[in-house]
């Protein structure tokens, strides 16, 4: 089961980039542990999916700035997905302006709603030396302590 492999591969919580190869190399996961404003400019990739775990803008206003959304558009492959638990208007607007089509969906656990988005804008992502398929951006302190949200999201 992929979720068990992910938990077994979870890196030591040190700042920087952590690359996990799962499912016999079919899934490549790049975790960026640190400030998104510092990490994203360093990333050269064509990303298939973004998990934006930065809390709501009223709790983490520094993350949800135009530069974040511009970086997502720069990295996104055509049709790339983005997901976050926040459905706040500034996040929806920022993703939309960056070329993502947003959809508010039912949430998980204690979260009433979540946001799903698909990149529909013009892709400027460039190929990297190593394929990089997923970026986790702005992981909250709970996610860094223990990746339980992965387990619940991946469970049948």
C-alpha positions, 0 to 999 in steps of 0.5 A: 500500500502506497501510504505505508510506503510513504510513512516508512520513507518519511524523512528526518525533519530537516529543512531543505529538499527531500526526494522520495521514490515510491512504488518502485520509482513510479511515484517521485515525491519532492518534499520542501521543508522550509519557507516556500518563498526560499524554496520555490525559486530554487525548484526547477521542475515540471510538477504534476501536483501541489499540496498547499498546506500553509493554513488559511491566509488569516493565519499565514498571510506571508505564504499566500502572496502573488509570488507563490501563485506565480511560482506554481504557474511557472512549475505546473505541467499542463493539467497539474493539480493543486489541493489545499484545505483553505477555501479562502477567497484570496487563495481561490483568486490567486490560483485563478489569476495564475491560470488554475480552475478552482473547485470547492469540494467537501473536506475531510475529517474536521475540515468542512471544505477543501479546494481542488484546482487544475492548471489550465493556463499556459505552461512555462515549466521546463524539464529538469534533470530529474523528474519531479512530480509533486511539491508539498508547499508550506507544510504546517507544523502538525504535518512536519511532526507526523504525516497523519493527513497523508494516512487519512487521505490515502486510506480507502 
